[in-house]
Amino acid sequence: MKQLFARFSLALAFVALVGGCAQTPQSENLLSAAGFNVVVATTPQQLQHLAKLPPYKMMRIQRNGKDRYVYADPARKLIYVGGLFSYDRYRDLRLAKNLAAEDLQDAKFNAERAAEWDVWGPF
């Protein structure tokens, strides 16, 4: 019984620790990690255009005959700009983050349910 309780406590501590870490990366961190470039709005024209962009949404645009991916952050007065490779890497990082979050939810659920098996005694 004590061993099961110790495992249960350890599992909850692990879930709490990793759960806190899993929530830290935001879209902006993932964009930077994926290779997107940061372009700060410095002119009145850039600030005016930034205000027209959908905030915190990925957009595909064509510029100079190439597909580019742009993510606007009006609160910080900047945009993230990347090509197809950066966009694919960003999608992969987001998928990995989401899968990690699902794994944490499963671990928490399993840890919460572990104590319920005590009614069966050792087996």
Secondary structure, DSSP 8 states (H G I E B T S, - for coil): -HHHHHHHHHHHHHHHHHHHHHTS--HHHHHHHHT-EEEE--SHHHHHHHHHS-BT-EEEEEETTEEEEEEEEGGGTEEEEE-HHHHHHHHHHHHHHHHHHHHHHHHHHHHHHHGGGGGG---
